[in-house]
C-alpha cells in the first residue's frame, strides 16, 4: 500500500505537481510515524512475552557460507546487478535480516528493485562507455526514489539507514562522468 503512495508522490513530482507531491510526502511521513509507533508497541509487547530460547546448535559463522554474496533475494525477487556494489548487498542484507512484514517489506522490495535498476543502468553505461542526458536523468530519478524509500524505512523502523545508502551517490556520479565526456 505504501509503495503505491510513494509511487503516486513520485509521479506527481515528475509531472510538475511539486506542491501536491509534497503534501502526499507529508501524509506519508505522518502515516509512517504512526506505523512506526504501532510497530514499536508490538515489538515491546513481543519482547515482554518471549524469553530467549537456549539452543544447543552452534551459531552459523560467516565462514560457513559465502560471506560476500553478489546478489540479494527477498521474497520472489533476486537482484541481477548487485555484483557491482557490495554497499547495496550490505544494506539490503541488513534490511532482510530485520524480518520485515507488510509495508516495511513492500518498501524494502521497491527500494531493492529500484537500486537494482540503477545498478543495471550503470552497468550498461559502463559497458557501452556512453550515456545520454536521459540516462543521467533516469539515474538521478532512481537515486531520489531510493533515498526516499530509505528515509521512509528509517522513519518506520526507527533506524537511521542514511549511512547504509551512501553508495547511491557514487553510482550516479559514475554515470554522470560518462555522460559528461
Order of alpha helices (4+ residues) and beta strands (2+ residues): alpha-alpha-beta-beta-alpha-alpha-alpha-alpha
